[in-house]
Amino acid sequence: MELSTENIIDLILAAFFLCMIARGWFMGLAFQAARLAALAGAGIISFIMANVVGIPLLSGLFFFITFVLFLQVVKVVKIVDQIPLIGTLDKAGGALAGFFFAFLACYFLFHFLSMAVPQEVWNQWGLTRAAVGKSYLLQAFLR
């Protein structure tokens, strides 16, 4: 069997989806949600602290410090994994969230690339409209 460009891209996309699903399974939904909340909270606090101090350049330092502190607090959420049924549901939800994140990332990336990169460049890469039509996963994002 000969690997064509569209098959290679499908394999890369499938590997990306599987990695994100596995990552979501191991992290769990509660931990992913808490980490996202820590990220948002650190952004808000760094913005407020930079305005209070009056030096906007310090917002990156404030963000880093608060995010690291919040991540230490978020580790407490991993206790959910120890509860038998809830832990399994949390991991399944994390896997679903990982798939959803991978799908959104691919959708927005390929949507942006389809608008930003001219069709001639896609053709040079071997991704003609016929090649994309032969692809299983790539055609879901490029229409």
N, CA, C and O atoms as a MOPAC input file, in Angstrom:
PM7 MOZYME 1SCF
protein

 N      0.83400 1    -1.17000 1     0.00000 1
 C      0.00000 1     0.00000 1     0.00000 1
 C      0.88000 1     1.23500 1     0.00000 1
 O      1.81200 1     1.34700 1     0.79600 1
 N      0.58400 1     2.13900 1    -0.87800 1
 C      1.36500 1     3.36000 1    -0.99600 1
 C      0.67100 1     4.49000 1    -0.23500 1
 O     -0.54000 1     4.67900 1    -0.34600 1
 N      1.44600 1     5.22100 1     0.52500 1
 C      0.88300 1     6.33900 1     1.27800 1
 C      0.86600 1     7.58500 1     0.41200 1
 O      1.89400 1     8.00700 1    -0.11700 1
 N     -0.30200 1     8.15700 1     0.27800 1
 C     -0.42500 1     9.40300 1    -0.46100 1
 C     -0.49700 1    10.56000 1     0.52700 1
 O     -0.54900 1    10.35100 1     1.74000 1
 N     -0.49800 1    11.76200 1     0.00600 1
 C     -0.52700 1    12.94900 1     0.86500 1
 C     -1.75900 1    12.97400 1     1.73600 1
 O     -1.68000 1    13.26900 1     2.92900 1
 N     -2.91100 1    12.66100 1     1.13800 1
 C     -4.14000 1    12.71500 1     1.93800 1
 C     -4.16900 1    11.63800 1     3.01100 1
 O     -4.73600 1    11.85400 1     4.08200 1
 N     -3.56300 1    10.47200 1     2.74400 1
 C     -3.50700 1     9.41800 1     3.76800 1
 C     -2.59300 1     9.81500 1     4.91800 1
 O     -2.88900 1     9.53800 1     6.08100 1
 N     -1.48300 1    10.46400 1     4.58900 1
 C     -0.55500 1    10.90300 1     5.63400 1
 C     -1.21200 1    11.94400 1     6.52500 1
 O     -1.06900 1    11.90100 1     7.74700 1
 N     -1.92800 1    12.87400 1     5.91800 1
 C     -2.60900 1    13.90800 1     6.70300 1
 C     -3.70200 1    13.27700 1     7.56200 1
 O     -3.88700 1    13.67600 1     8.71200 1
 N     -4.42300 1    12.30500 1     7.02700 1
 C     -5.43200 1    11.60200 1     7.82000 1
 C     -4.80200 1    10.88600 1     9.01300 1
 O     -5.35600 1    10.89600 1    10.11200 1
 N     -3.64400 1    10.26700 1     8.79100 1
 C     -2.95800 1     9.58700 1     9.88900 1
 C     -2.49700 1    10.57600 1    10.95800 1
 O     -2.58600 1    10.29000 1    12.15200 1
 N     -2.01000 1    11.72500 1    10.53500 1
 C     -1.57800 1    12.75100 1    11.49100 1
 C     -2.77100 1    13.26700 1    12.28300 1
 O     -2.69200 1    13.42200 1    13.50200 1
 N     -3.88000 1    13.53500 1    11.59000 1
 C     -5.07900 1    14.00700 1    12.28000 1
 C     -5.61700 1    12.94700 1    13.24300 1
 O     -6.02500 1    13.27500 1    14.35700 1
 N     -5.62000 1    11.68400 1    12.82200 1
 C     -6.10000 1    10.61100 1    13.69300 1
 C     -5.20500 1    10.48600 1    14.92800 1
 O     -5.70500 1    10.29200 1    16.03700 1
 N     -3.89700 1    10.59500 1    14.74600 1
 C     -2.97800 1    10.52700 1    15.88800 1
 C     -3.20500 1    11.70400 1    16.82900 1
 O     -3.16000 1    11.54200 1    18.04900 1
 N     -3.44800 1    12.88500 1    16.27000 1
 C     -3.72800 1    14.06100 1    17.09900 1
 C     -5.00900 1    13.85800 1    17.91300 1
 O     -5.04400 1    14.15000 1    19.10900 1
 N     -6.05400 1    13.35900 1    17.26100 1
 C     -7.31400 1    13.11100 1    17.96900 1
 C     -7.12800 1    12.06400 1    19.06300 1
 O     -7.63400 1    12.23400 1    20.17300 1
 N     -6.41700 1    10.99400 1    18.76700 1
 C     -6.19600 1     9.94400 1    19.77400 1
 C     -5.36900 1    10.46000 1    20.95100 1
 O     -5.64800 1    10.12400 1    22.10200 1
 N     -4.36300 1    11.26600 1    20.66700 1
 C     -3.55600 1    11.84100 1    21.75600 1
 C     -4.38100 1    12.76600 1    22.63100 1
 O     -4.23900 1    12.75300 1    23.85300 1
 N     -5.23500 1    13.56200 1    22.02400 1
 C     -6.06700 1    14.48200 1    22.80700 1
 C     -7.11700 1    13.72100 1    23.62000 1
 O     -7.44100 1    14.11800 1    24.74000 1
 N     -7.64600 1    12.63600 1    23.06300 1
 C     -8.59900 1    11.81700 1    23.81500 1
 C     -7.89800 1    11.15000 1    24.99800 1
 O     -8.43700 1    11.12000 1    26.10400 1
 N     -6.69300 1    10.61600 1    24.76500 1
 C     -5.94300 1     9.97800 1    25.85200 1
 C     -5.55100 1    11.00200 1    26.91600 1
 O     -5.62100 1    10.71300 1    28.11100 1
 N     -5.14500 1    12.17700 1    26.49500 1
 C     -4.78500 1    13.23800 1    27.43800 1
 C     -6.00700 1    13.63700 1    28.27500 1
 O     -5.90600 1    13.83300 1    29.48600 1
 N     -7.15400 1    13.75200 1    27.61300 1
 C     -8.38500 1    14.07700 1    28.33900 1
 C     -8.76400 1    12.99200 1    29.32500 1
 O     -9.23300 1    13.28800 1    30.42400 1
 N     -8.56500 1    11.72600 1    28.94200 1
 C     -8.87300 1    10.61100 1    29.83700 1
 C     -8.00300 1    10.67400 1    31.08700 1
 O     -8.50100 1    10.51000 1    32.20100 1
 N     -6.70500 1    10.91100 1    30.90600 1
 C     -5.80100 1    10.91800 1    32.05300 1
 C     -5.97200 1    12.15900 1    32.92300 1
 O     -5.76100 1    12.09400 1    34.13400 1
 N     -6.34900 1    13.28800 1    32.32500 1
 C     -6.53200 1    14.51400 1    33.11400 1
 C     -7.88800 1    14.53900 1    33.80500 1
 O     -7.98900 1    14.96500 1    34.95600 1
 N     -8.90900 1    14.09800 1    33.12900 1
 C    -10.25100 1    14.13100 1    33.68200 1
 C    -10.92100 1    15.46300 1    33.42000 1
 O    -10.25700 1    16.48800 1    33.26200 1
 N    -12.23400 1    15.43800 1    33.37700 1
 C    -13.00600 1    16.63300 1    33.06300 1
 C    -12.92000 1    17.67700 1    34.17100 1
 O    -12.80100 1    18.87000 1    33.89000 1
 N    -12.98000 1    17.24100 1    35.42300 1
 C    -12.94500 1    18.19700 1    36.53400 1
 C    -11.61600 1    18.94700 1    36.56100 1
 O    -11.59300 1    20.15500 1    36.79300 1
 N    -10.51600 1    18.24400 1    36.32600 1
 C     -9.20600 1    18.89200 1    36.33500 1
 C     -9.06100 1    19.84700 1    35.15800 1
 O     -8.49900 1    20.93200 1    35.30600 1
 N     -9.56000 1    19.45500 1    33.99900 1
 C     -9.48500 1    20.34500 1    32.83700 1
 C    -10.30800 1    21.60500 1    33.06700 1
 O     -9.86500 1    22.70300 1    32.73100 1
 N    -11.49100 1    21.45700 1    33.63200 1
 C    -12.33700 1    22.62100 1    33.91200 1
 C    -11.69100 1    23.51300 1    34.96500 1
 O    -11.71700 1    24.73700 1    34.84000 1
 N    -11.11100 1    22.91000 1    36.00100 1
 C    -10.45800 1    23.69800 1    37.04900 1
 C     -9.22000 1    24.40800 1    36.49900 1
 O     -8.93500 1    25.54100 1    36.88600 1
 N     -8.49600 1    23.76000 1    35.61600 1
 C     -7.32000 1    24.39500 1    35.00700 1
 C     -7.72100 1    25.55400 1    34.11700 1
 O     -7.04200 1    26.58100 1    34.08800 1
 N     -8.81500 1    25.40200 1    33.39500 1
 C     -9.32500 1    26.49300 1    32.56700 1
 C     -9.77300 1    27.66100 1    33.45000 1
 O     -9.53400 1    28.82100 1    33.11300 1
 N    -10.41600 1    27.35900 1    34.56700 1
 C    -10.82200 1    28.41500 1    35.50400 1
 C     -9.60000 1    29.09900 1    36.10600 1
 O     -9.60700 1    30.31200 1    36.31200 1
 N     -8.54600 1    28.32600 1    36.39100 1
 C     -7.31600 1    28.92000 1    36.91700 1
 C     -6.67500 1    29.83600 1    35.88500 1
 O     -6.14700 1    30.89200 1    36.23400 1
 N     -6.71700 1    29.44600 1    34.63800 1
 C     -6.17000 1    30.28000 1    33.56700 1
 C     -6.93800 1    31.59200 1    33.45400 1
 O     -6.33900 1    32.66200 1    33.34900 1
 N     -8.26300 1    31.50600 1    33.47500 1
 C     -9.08700 1    32.70900 1    33.38900 1
 C     -8.89700 1    33.57900 1    34.62800 1
 O     -8.77700 1    34.80000 1    34.52000 1
 N     -8.86800 1    32.96000 1    35.79400 1
 C     -8.67400 1    33.71500 1    37.03100 1
 C     -7.32500 1    34.40700 1    37.06900 1
 O     -7.22600 1    35.55500 1    37.50400 1
 N     -6.28900 1    33.72200 1    36.61800 1
 C     -4.95800 1    34.32800 1    36.59600 1
 C     -4.92000 1    35.50300 1    35.62000 1
 O     -4.26000 1    36.50800 1    35.88200 1
 N     -5.61700 1    35.37900 1    34.51400 1
 C     -5.66800 1    36.48900 1    33.55500 1
 C     -6.37100 1    37.70000 1    34.13700 1
 O     -5.91600 1    38.83100 1    33.96700 1
 N     -7.47600 1    37.46500 1    34.82100 1
 C     -8.22700 1    38.57600 1    35.42400 1
 C     -7.41600 1    39.23900 1    36.53100 1
 O     -7.32900 1    40.46600 1    36.59100 1
 N     -6.82400 1    38.43400 1    37.40400 1
 C     -6.05500 1    38.98900 1    38.51400 1
 C     -4.82000 1    39.72800 1    38.00800 1
 O     -4.48000 1    40.78800 1    38.53400 1
 N     -4.14600 1    39.18600 1    36.99700 1
 C     -2.95900 1    39.87700 1    36.47400 1
 C     -3.33900 1    41.21200 1    35.84200 1
 O     -2.59500 1    42.18600 1    35.95700 1
 N     -4.46900 1    41.26300 1    35.18900 1
 C     -4.93200 1    42.51900 1    34.60300 1
 C     -5.22900 1    43.54400 1    35.69600 1
 O     -4.84200 1    44.70700 1    35.58500 1
 N     -5.91100 1    43.11200 1    36.74100 1
 C     -6.24800 1    44.01500 1    37.84600 1
 C     -4.98500 1    44.48100 1    38.56800 1
 O     -4.83500 1    45.66500 1    38.86800 1
 N     -4.08400 1    43.54500 1    38.84300 1
 C     -2.85500 1    43.90700 1    39.56000 1
 C     -1.99500 1    44.86400 1    38.74000 1
 O     -1.40700 1    45.79200 1    39.29600 1
 N     -1.91300 1    44.65500 1    37.43300 1
 C     -1.12200 1    45.55100 1    36.58800 1
 C     -1.72800 1    46.95000 1    36.57800 1
 O     -0.99500 1    47.93800 1    36.53100 1
 N     -3.05300 1    47.04600 1    36.62000 1
 C     -3.69600 1    48.36000 1    36.66000 1
 C     -3.53600 1    49.02500 1    38.02700 1
 O     -3.40200 1    50.24600 1    38.11100 1
 N     -3.55100 1    48.22800 1    39.09400 1
 C     -3.36800 1    48.79100 1    40.43700 1
 C     -1.94900 1    49.33500 1    40.59300 1
 O     -1.74900 1    50.43500 1    41.10900 1
 N     -0.98200 1    48.56600 1    40.14700 1
 C      0.41400 1    48.99000 1    40.25100 1
 C      0.69800 1    50.12400 1    39.26400 1
 O      1.52200 1    50.99700 1    39.53700 1
 N      0.02300 1    50.10800 1    38.13200 1
 C      0.21300 1    51.14400 1    37.12600 1
 C      1.31300 1    50.83800 1    36.12900 1
 O      1.72200 1    51.71300 1    35.36700 1
 N      1.80100 1    49.59200 1    36.12600 1
 C      2.86000 1    49.19500 1    35.19100 1
 C      2.33100 1    48.01800 1    34.37700 1
 O      2.37600 1    46.87700 1    34.83800 1
 N      1.82900 1    48.28400 1    33.16700 1
 C      1.24300 1    47.19900 1    32.36300 1
 C      2.22300 1    46.09500 1    31.99900 1
 O      1.81500 1    44.95900 1    31.76100 1
 N      3.51300 1    46.41700 1    31.95400 1
 C      4.49700 1    45.39800 1    31.57700 1
 C      4.61600 1    44.29500 1    32.62500 1
 O      5.11600 1    43.21100 1    32.32300 1
 N      4.16900 1    44.55400 1    33.83700 1
 C      4.23300 1    43.54300 1    34.89100 1
 C      3.08800 1    42.53800 1    34.81600 1
 O      3.06600 1    41.58100 1    35.59000 1
 N      2.14800 1    42.72900 1    33.91500 1
 C      1.00500 1    41.82000 1    33.85400 1
 C      1.43700 1    40.39100 1    33.52500 1
 O      0.83300 1    39.44100 1    34.02200 1
 N      2.46200 1    40.22100 1    32.70400 1
 C      2.96100 1    38.88400 1    32.40400 1
 C      3.53600 1    38.19300 1    33.62800 1
 O      3.31900 1    37.00000 1    33.83700 1
 N      4.27000 1    38.94700 1    34.43500 1
 C      4.82600 1    38.39800 1    35.66600 1
 C      3.70700 1    38.06000 1    36.65100 1
 O      3.72500 1    36.99700 1    37.27200 1
 N      2.73700 1    38.96100 1    36.79300 1
 C      1.59900 1    38.69100 1    37.66800 1
 C      0.82100 1    37.46900 1    37.18900 1
 O      0.38600 1    36.64700 1    37.99500 1
 N      0.65000 1    37.35600 1    35.88000 1
 C     -0.06900 1    36.20800 1    35.33000 1
 C      0.65000 1    34.90600 1    35.66400 1
 O      0.02600 1    33.94200 1    36.10500 1
 N      1.95500 1    34.88100 1    35.45300 1
 C      2.73600 1    33.66800 1    35.70200 1
 C      2.64800 1    33.25400 1    37.17000 1
 O      2.42300 1    32.08500 1    37.48300 1
 N      2.82700 1    34.22000 1    38.05600 1
 C      2.81200 1    33.90900 1    39.48500 1
 C      1.43200 1    33.40900 1    39.92900 1
 O      1.33300 1    32.39600 1    40.62100 1
 N      0.37900 1    34.11200 1    39.53400 1
 C     -0.95900 1    33.68300 1    39.96200 1
 C     -1.36500 1    32.36200 1    39.31600 1
 O     -2.03300 1    31.54600 1    39.95000 1
 N     -0.97300 1    32.14200 1    38.06800 1
 C     -1.32500 1    30.87900 1    37.41700 1
 C     -0.63500 1    29.70500 1    38.10300 1
 O     -1.25100 1    28.65900 1    38.30900 1
 N      0.63800 1    29.87000 1    38.45700 1
 C      1.35500 1    28.79800 1    39.15100 1
 C      0.71500 1    28.52400 1    40.51200 1
 O      0.57200 1    27.36700 1    40.91000 1
 N      0.33500 1    29.57100 1    41.21700 1
 C     -0.32900 1    29.38600 1    42.51300 1
 C     -1.68600 1    28.69900 1    42.34400 1
 O     -2.02700 1    27.79000 1    43.10000 1
 N     -2.44900 1    29.13600 1    41.35800 1
 C     -3.74900 1    28.50400 1    41.11800 1
 C     -3.59900 1    27.04300 1    40.71300 1
 O     -4.42300 1    26.21300 1    41.09500 1
 N     -2.56200 1    26.71500 1    39.94500 1
 C     -2.36200 1    25.31900 1    39.54300 1
 C     -2.07300 1    24.43600 1    40.74900 1
 O     -2.44900 1    23.26400 1    40.76000 1
 N     -1.41300 1    24.97900 1    41.75800 1
 C     -1.17700 1    24.19700 1    42.97100 1
 C     -2.49200 1    23.90000 1    43.68700 1
 O     -2.67200 1    22.81200 1    44.23200 1
 N     -3.40200 1    24.86000 1    43.68600 1
 C     -4.71300 1    24.66500 1    44.30800 1
 C     -5.55400 1    23.69000 1    43.48400 1
 O     -6.30100 1    22.88600 1    44.04300 1
 N     -5.43300 1    23.75900 1    42.17000 1
 C     -6.23900 1    22.93300 1    41.26500 1
 C     -5.88800 1    21.45200 1    41.41600 1
 O     -6.72500 1    20.59600 1    41.13100 1
 N     -4.69700 1    21.13800 1    41.84700 1
 C     -4.29900 1    19.73100 1    42.00400 1
 C     -5.18700 1    18.98700 1    42.99300 1
 O     -5.25600 1    17.75800 1    42.97100 1
 N     -5.86000 1    19.73000 1    43.85300 1
 C     -6.77700 1    19.11500 1    44.82100 1
 C     -7.93300 1    18.42800 1    44.09500 1
 O     -8.48400 1    17.45000 1    44.60100 1
 N     -8.29900 1    18.92000 1    42.93200 1
 C     -9.42500 1    18.37200 1    42.17500 1
 C     -9.13800 1    16.93400 1    41.72800 1
 O    -10.07300 1    16.18000 1    41.45600 1
 N     -7.87900 1    16.54800 1    41.64800 1
 C     -7.53300 1    15.18600 1    41.22000 1
 C     -8.05300 1    14.12700 1    42.18700 1
 O     -8.02000 1    12.93800 1    41.87000 1
 N     -8.52700 1    14.53500 1    43.35100 1
 C     -9.08500 1    13.58200 1    44.31100 1
 C    -10.34400 1    12.92000 1    43.75400 1
 O    -10.73600 1    11.84100 1    44.19900 1
 N    -10.96500 1    13.56600 1    42.78900 1
 C    -12.17300 1    13.00900 1    42.16000 1
 C    -11.85400 1    11.66000 1    41.51500 1
 O    -12.72200 1    10.79000 1    41.44500 1
 N    -10.63200 1    11.47800 1    41.04800 1
 C    -10.25600 1    10.22300 1    40.39200 1
 C    -10.29000 1     9.03400 1    41.34900 1
 O    -10.36600 1     7.89000 1    40.90000 1
 N    -10.23600 1     9.27700 1    42.64200 1
 C    -10.20700 1     8.19700 1    43.62100 1
 C    -11.59400 1     7.63500 1    43.91900 1
 O    -11.70700 1     6.53800 1    44.46800 1
 N    -12.64400 1     8.36300 1    43.56900 1
 C    -14.01500 1     7.90300 1    43.80600 1
 C    -14.38800 1     6.97600 1    42.64700 1
 O    -14.32600 1     7.39600 1    41.49200 1
 N    -14.77400 1     5.72600 1    42.92300 1
 C    -14.91000 1     4.72800 1    41.85100 1
 C    -15.77300 1     5.13400 1    40.65800 1
 O    -15.23500 1     5.25300 1    39.55700 1
 N    -17.03400 1     5.34600 1    40.80900 1
 C    -17.90300 1     5.61500 1    39.66400 1
 C    -17.71800 1     7.03100 1    39.14000 1
 O    -17.68500 1     7.25600 1    37.93000 1
 N    -17.60000 1     7.96300 1    40.04100 1
 C    -17.43700 1     9.36500 1    39.63200 1
 C    -16.09900 1     9.56100 1    38.92700 1
 O    -16.00900 1    10.33500 1    37.97500 1
 N    -15.06100 1     8.86700 1    39.38700 1
 C    -13.75300 1     8.95900 1    38.74600 1
 C    -13.78700 1     8.47700 1    37.30000 1
 O    -13.18000 1     9.08700 1    36.42000 1
 N    -14.49800 1     7.38100 1    37.06300 1
 C    -14.61800 1     6.85900 1    35.70400 1
 C    -15.41700 1     7.80000 1    34.81900 1
 O    -15.05700 1     8.03200 1    33.66500 1
 N    -16.50400 1     8.34300 1    35.36100 1
 C    -17.28900 1     9.31400 1    34.59000 1
 C    -16.48300 1    10.58100 1    34.31300 1
 O    -16.59700 1    11.17500 1    33.24000 1
 N    -15.67100 1    10.99000 1    35.28000 1
 C    -14.81600 1    12.16200 1    35.09400 1
 C    -13.80600 1    11.91000 1    33.97700 1
 O    -13.57200 1    12.78400 1    33.14200 1
 N    -13.21700 1    10.73700 1    33.95800 1
 C    -12.25100 1    10.40500 1    32.91000 1
 C    -12.92000 1    10.32100 1    31.53600 1
 O    -12.35600 1    10.78000 1    30.54200 1
 N    -14.11700 1     9.73800 1    31.47900 1
 C    -14.84200 1     9.66500 1    30.20700 1
 C    -15.22000 1    11.06100 1    29.72800 1
 O    -15.13100 1    11.36000 1    28.53700 1
 N    -15.63800 1    11.91000 1    30.65200 1
 C    -15.93400 1    13.29400 1    30.28900 1
 C    -14.69100 1    14.02800 1    29.82400 1
 O    -14.76200 1    14.85900 1    28.91900 1
 N    -13.55300 1    13.72800 1    30.43400 1
 C    -12.29200 1    14.32000 1    30.00400 1
 C    -11.90400 1    13.88300 1    28.60700 1
 O    -11.40400 1    14.68000 1    27.81300 1
 N    -12.13800 1    12.60300 1    28.30700 1
 C    -11.85300 1    12.10700 1    26.95800 1
 C    -12.75500 1    12.78500 1    25.93200 1
 O    -12.30800 1    13.14700 1    24.84400 1
 N    -14.02000 1    12.95300 1    26.28500 1
 C    -14.95400 1    13.64500 1    25.39200 1
 C    -14.54500 1    15.10600 1    25.20800 1
 O    -14.60500 1    15.63900 1    24.10000 1
 N    -14.13200 1    15.74100 1    26.29100 1
 C    -13.66700 1    17.12700 1    26.19600 1
 C    -12.39800 1    17.21200 1    25.35900 1
 O    -12.22000 1    18.17400 1    24.61200 1
 N    -11.51200 1    16.22500 1    25.46800 1
 C    -10.30200 1    16.19400 1    24.64600 1
 C    -10.63000 1    16.07100 1    23.16900 1
 O    -10.01200 1    16.73600 1    22.33700 1
 N    -11.60200 1    15.22200 1    22.83700 1
 C    -12.03500 1    15.09600 1    21.44900 1
 C    -12.63100 1    16.40800 1    20.95700 1
 O    -12.33400 1    16.84900 1    19.84700 1
 N    -13.47700 1    17.03900 1    21.78400 1
 C    -14.11500 1    18.29600 1    21.42200 1
 C    -13.07200 1    19.38600 1    21.19400 1
 O    -13.17000 1    20.14700 1    20.23100 1
 N    -12.07200 1    19.46400 1    22.07500 1
 C    -11.01100 1    20.45000 1    21.91300 1
 C    -10.22800 1    20.20600 1    20.62300 1
 O     -9.92800 1    21.15000 1    19.89100 1
 N     -9.89900 1    18.95000 1    20.34300 1
 C     -9.15200 1    18.62900 1    19.12500 1
 C     -9.97100 1    18.97800 1    17.88600 1
 O     -9.43400 1    19.49800 1    16.90700 1
 N    -11.27000 1    18.69400 1    17.93000 1
 C    -12.12000 1    19.01300 1    16.79100 1
 C    -12.17000 1    20.52000 1    16.56700 1
 O    -12.03500 1    20.98400 1    15.43500 1
 N    -12.36300 1    21.28800 1    17.64000 1
 C    -12.40800 1    22.74500 1    17.50300 1
 C    -11.07600 1    23.30900 1    17.02900 1
 O    -11.04700 1    24.21300 1    16.19500 1
 N     -9.97800 1    22.78500 1    17.55100 1
 C     -8.66100 1    23.25600 1    17.13200 1
 C     -8.45100 1    23.00600 1    15.64200 1
 O     -7.99000 1    23.89300 1    14.92300 1
 N     -8.78600 1    21.81000 1    15.17600 1
 C     -8.64200 1    21.49700 1    13.74900 1
 C     -9.59200 1    22.33600 1    12.90200 1
 O     -9.21400 1    22.82700 1    11.83900 1
 N    -10.81200 1    22.49500 1    13.37100 1
 C    -11.79000 1    23.27500 1    12.61200 1
 C    -11.31300 1    24.70900 1    12.41200 1
 O    -11.31300 1    25.22000 1    11.29200 1
 N    -10.90400 1    25.35900 1    13.50700 1
 C    -10.47400 1    26.75100 1    13.39100 1
 C     -9.16200 1    26.87800 1    12.62800 1
 O     -8.99300 1    27.82200 1    11.85700 1
 N     -8.23800 1    25.95600 1    12.82400 1
 C     -6.96900 1    26.00300 1    12.10400 1
 C     -7.18200 1    25.85000 1    10.60700 1
 O     -6.66700 1    26.64800 1     9.82400 1
 N     -7.93100 1    24.83900 1    10.20200 1
 C     -8.12600 1    24.62300 1     8.77300 1
 C     -9.03400 1    25.67400 1     8.15700 1
 O     -8.88200 1    26.00800 1     6.98200 1
 N     -9.97800 1    26.20200 1     8.93300 1
 C    -10.80700 1    27.29500 1     8.42200 1
 C     -9.94300 1    28.53000 1     8.16800 1
 O    -10.08400 1    29.19400 1     7.14100 1
 N     -9.05200 1    28.83200 1     9.10800 1
 C     -8.14900 1    29.96800 1     8.93400 1
 C     -7.22400 1    29.73600 1     7.73800 1
 O     -7.03900 1    30.63000 1     6.91200 1
 N     -6.64600 1    28.54000 1     7.64900 1
 C     -5.73300 1    28.25300 1     6.53800 1
 C     -6.43600 1    28.28500 1     5.19400 1
 O     -5.85300 1    28.71900 1     4.20000 1
 N     -7.68300 1    27.83200 1     5.15100 1
 C     -8.39800 1    27.84700 1     3.86800 1
 C     -8.68200 1    29.26500 1     3.41700 1
 O     -8.76600 1    29.53100 1     2.21800 1
 N     -8.83400 1    30.18800 1     4.37400 1
 C     -9.05900 1    31.58500 1     4.00700 1
 C     -7.74900 1    32.31100 1     3.73000 1
 O     -7.70700 1    33.19000 1     2.87000 1
 N     -6.67500 1    31.96200 1     4.44300 1
 C     -5.42100 1    32.70500 1     4.35200 1
 C     -4.50700 1    32.20700 1     3.23600 1
 O     -3.75300 1    32.99200 1     2.66000 1
 N     -4.56300 1    30.92300 1     2.92700 1
 C     -3.64700 1    30.34200 1     1.94600 1
 C     -4.38200 1    30.16700 1     0.62400 1
 O     -5.44100 1    29.54100 1     0.58700 1
 N     -3.83100 1    30.71500 1    -0.47200 1
 C     -4.49700 1    30.56800 1    -1.77600 1
 C     -4.51300 1    29.10400 1    -2.24900 1
 O     -3.67000 1    28.30100 1    -1.84800 1
 N     -5.47300 1    28.78300 1    -3.09300 1
 C     -5.63400 1    27.41800 1    -3.58800 1
 C     -4.39400 1    26.93500 1    -4.34300 1
 O     -4.09200 1    25.74200 1    -4.32500 1
 N     -3.67800 1    27.83900 1    -5.00400 1
 C     -2.46600 1    27.43000 1    -5.73600 1
 C     -1.42400 1    26.82700 1    -4.79100 1
 O     -0.72900 1    25.87500 1    -5.14700 1
 N     -1.32600 1    27.39100 1    -3.58700 1
 C     -0.36900 1    26.87300 1    -2.61100 1
 C     -0.82900 1    25.49900 1    -2.12000 1
 O     -0.01200 1    24.59500 1    -1.94700 1
 N     -2.14000 1    25.34400 1    -1.89500 1
 C     -2.66500 1    24.02800 1    -1.51100 1
 C     -2.34200 1    22.99800 1    -2.59100 1
 O     -1.97400 1    21.86400 1    -2.28500 1
 N     -2.48200 1    23.39700 1    -3.85300 1
 C     -2.18100 1    22.48900 1    -4.95500 1
 C     -0.70100 1    22.11700 1    -4.97100 1
 O     -0.35800 1    20.97100 1    -5.26500 1
 N      0.17500 1    23.06400 1    -4.65900 1
 C      1.61100 1    22.77200 1    -4.60800 1
 C      1.93000 1    21.78400 1    -3.49100 1
 O      2.84800 1    20.97300 1    -3.61800 1
 N      1.18600 1    21.85100 1    -2.41800 1
 C      1.38600 1    20.92500 1    -1.29900 1
 C      0.80500 1    19.54900 1    -1.59000 1
 O      0.98200 1    18.62000 1    -0.80200 1
 N      0.11300 1    19.41500 1    -2.71600 1
 C     -0.51600 1    18.15100 1    -3.06700 1
 C     -1.92500 1    18.01600 1    -2.53200 1
 O     -2.50300 1    16.93000 1    -2.57400 1
 N     -2.48600 1    19.10300 1    -2.02700 1
 C     -3.83200 1    19.07000 1    -1.46200 1
 C     -4.81500 1    19.73400 1    -2.41300 1
 O     -5.41600 1    20.76200 1    -2.09900 1
 N     -4.96000 1    19.13300 1    -3.56200 1
 C     -5.94400 1    19.62900 1    -4.51900 1
 C     -7.33500 1    19.29600 1    -3.99700 1
 O     -7.48100 1    18.56300 1    -3.01800 1
 N     -8.34800 1    19.83400 1    -4.64900 1
 C     -9.72200 1    19.55600 1    -4.21100 1
 C    -10.04200 1    18.06100 1    -4.33600 1
 O    -10.78100 1    17.51200 1    -3.51900 1
 N     -9.48800 1    17.41300 1    -5.35000 1
 C     -9.71000 1    15.97100 1    -5.51900 1
 C     -9.02900 1    15.18400 1    -4.40500 1
 O     -9.58400 1    14.20600 1    -3.90400 1
 N     -7.82200 1    15.61000 1    -4.01500 1
 C     -7.09800 1    14.92200 1    -2.94700 1
 C     -7.81700 1    15.09500 1    -1.60700 1
 O     -7.90600 1    14.15400 1    -0.81800 1
 N     -8.32400 1    16.28700 1    -1.36000 1
 C     -9.06500 1    16.52100 1    -0.11500 1
 C    -10.34300 1    15.69100 1    -0.10500 1
 O    -10.75400 1    15.20000 1     0.94600 1
 N    -10.97300 1    15.53100 1    -1.26800 1
 C    -12.17500 1    14.71300 1    -1.36800 1
 C    -11.91300 1    13.24700 1    -1.08500 1
 O    -12.81200 1    12.54200 1    -0.62600 1
 N    -10.69700 1    12.76700 1    -1.34900 1
 C    -10.33100 1    11.37900 1    -1.07100 1
 C     -9.98900 1    11.15400 1     0.40200 1
 O     -9.99500 1    10.02300 1     0.88700 1
 N     -9.69800 1    12.22600 1     1.08800 1
 C     -9.33100 1    12.14400 1     2.49000 1
 C    -10.57500 1    11.88400 1     3.34100 1
 O    -11.66700 1    12.35100 1     3.01900 1
 N    -10.39700 1    11.14000 1     4.42100 1
 C    -11.52300 1    10.86100 1     5.30400 1
 C    -11.70500 1    11.96400 1     6.34800 1
 O    -12.80900 1    12.47500 1     6.53500 1
 N    -10.61100 1    12.32500 1     7.02500 1
 C    -10.71500 1    13.30200 1     8.10400 1
 C    -10.56700 1    14.73700 1     7.62300 1
 O    -11.25600 1    15.63400 1     8.10900 1
 N     -9.67200 1    14.95300 1     6.67300 1
 C     -9.40000 1    16.32000 1     6.23000 1
 C    -10.60700 1    16.94100 1     5.54400 1
 O    -10.82400 1    18.14800 1     5.65100 1
 N    -11.38500 1    16.14400 1     4.85000 1
 C    -12.55500 1    16.69800 1     4.16200 1
 C    -13.63500 1    17.16900 1     5.13300 1
 O    -14.51300 1    17.94300 1     4.75400 1
 N    -13.57700 1    16.70700 1     6.38100 1
 C    -14.52600 1    17.18800 1     7.38900 1
 C    -14.23100 1    18.64400 1     7.75900 1
 O    -15.12300 1    19.36800 1     8.20100 1
 N    -12.98400 1    19.06700 1     7.57700 1
 C    -12.60200 1    20.41700 1     7.94900 1
 C    -12.43700 1    21.34700 1     6.75800 1
 O    -12.52600 1    22.56500 1     6.91600 1
 N    -12.20300 1    20.81400 1     5.59100 1
 C    -12.04400 1    21.61900 1     4.37600 1
 C    -13.16100 1    21.27100 1     3.41300 1
 O    -13.21700 1    20.15200 1     2.90200 1
 N    -14.02500 1    22.19300 1     3.16800 1
 C    -15.11100 1    21.95600 1     2.21100 1
 C    -15.10700 1    23.03100 1     1.19200 1
 O    -15.94200 1    23.02700 1     0.28700 1

